[in-house]
């Protein structure tokens, strides 16, 4: 279903910086992760990414396996006093991506992710987000809308201007495969915290502007407790990197 790592990735991240109930955020953090503060600060990012394993070329793969959409909600936190970001929610729109995410620890759910847009041959049309345009994205599962985002880029921003976001990286994920043995063995097959090992990270021109973000009630989702109380802004961040795999930073089974 998925080729061996490392893989190459590149795409445009739509990042939303928002504030919500700090107690609701803290309740999402598994020990030994701890809340970084009581600000209620959180992030959502939802890129469309191109990708291919280094053992192959994009031309050797089916087109559906060379790109995908994903949506992640990250909670800034501390691990043994060091800043990181916990992946509290994640959705993707390819079955192979869901499988890969469980191997890595992101444990995503399959979703439908859509984005509005124009075309250069339409009046005012552009291929992607540009100054003065408006981008809207939605995430839904089983016919129920989960997330609605709108972003209107208004100015460019140097990569150093994203420190309020990047200082919380790398992303920490919880990988959990439950005990499915009969009779039960009394412990998960896998349960640990992981961080992705990435190199060759690069950024394109970053756009900043006002944004809106709203979560919705849906079956088997828990987003309403972290409904945004304030949206600080949105950011369009082109990014490329090489993913080698993950390192285990905490093992609950040892």
Secondary structure, 3 states (H helix, E strand, C coil): CCCCCCEEEEEEEEEEEEECCHHHHHCCCCCCCEECCCCCEEEEECCEEEEEECCCCHHHCCHHHCEEEEEEEEEEEEECCEEEEEEEEEEECCHHHHHHHHHHCCCCEECEEEECCCCCCCCCCCCCCCCCCCEEEEEEECCEEEEEEEEEEEEEECHHHHHHHHCCCCEEEEEEECCCCCCCCCCCCEEEEEEEEEEEEEEEEEEEEEEEEEECCCCCCCCHHHCCCEEEEEEEEEEEEEEEEEEEEEECCC
